[in-house]
Amino acid sequence: MADNNQNGCLTVGEGVKLTGNFVVPDIASISGTIEGELTAREILVGSTGILKGKVTADVVDVRGEIHDNLTANKSLFIRSTGKVIGTVQYTEIEIEKGGDLQGNLLKSANGNSAS
């Protein structure tokens, strides 16, 4: 299994609950629960995954749930089983049939952030 580990990645398995602030340089794959703040290059929320708090990434792919504040600097995908509730800031968005989005939507002018 160690061969599947990648530097700069976080995997939260089903049934695991983490609380706090997390900065992930690459991909965060969530099948468990995170409460707090999560920042990553890419966030993949599995069908059993739940994020509660401030979530920020370039690409966010949701098959589970995100609650509170979500910022997708490039792309946001809400799959058929996905649910996003809260304030959502995005550049591009795609919602599959059955996907659920509730809250305030703020479209970014572009995917570039000021340096």
Secondary structure, 3 states (H helix, E strand, C coil): CHHHCCCCCEEECCCCEEEEEEEEEEEEEECCEEEEEEEEEEEEECCCCEEEEEEEEEEEEECCEEEEEEEEEEEEEECCCCEEEEEEEEEEEEECCCCEEEEEEEECCCCCCCC
